[in-house]
Amino acid sequence: MNFLTRFVCDETGFHFWYIGNDTKERKDIMNQTILKQKQELVETIADQISKAGSTVVVEYRGLTVAEVTELRRALREEKCEMVVYKNSMAQRAAEKLGYHDLLQSLKGPNAIAFSEDEIAASRVLSKFAKKHDKLVIKAGIVDNKVISVDDVKELAGLPNKEGMLSMLLSCLQSPISSFARATKAIADAREAN
């Protein structure tokens, strides 16, 4: 057996001795630590996907650092976040959540955009992709369903939540205001007679 004694120092300066079989025990400890970190990362990704109103997968190959920074800034303004994860970790998170249709999109240099709003990430990414041909929208998740590129682009054309609410309000107010004007006209006509 190959037993070694090692001196290790961490950030706090605390020193401790490592005594053990250097080849097997150390590899087992390292493998367990790495496996635990990977499992935590998959949990984090799955948590982000499940909490997000929408998730969009894009390929950013060919974009410059300045362009990626510009994209991240535009996403942040709309309360979105774009993260680059290792594809294998993102695939495991997608499998865990049952999004098997998303697995094919998680190949190549991808970034995943998360948004609280169902439309914001789609709108920002589609607008950016029109100006920068190298940004390729691959797929998305909205309402716990995997959606295609065409669906993502269609969502981008819709107004945000506040815009939809104001449109709904104007539709509801229109008949009421028309009724109010008609009633006022009748009342004015009766006063004139």
Secondary structure by P-SEA (a helix, b strand, c coil): cbbbbbbbbccccbbbbbbcccccaaaaaaaaaaaaaaaaaaaaaaaaaaaccbbbbbbbccccaaaaaaaaaaaaaacbbbbbccaaaaaaaaaaacccccccccccbbbbbbbccccaaaaaaaaaaaacccccccccccccccccaaaaaaaaacccaaaaaaaaaaaaaaaaaaaaaaaaaaaaaaaac
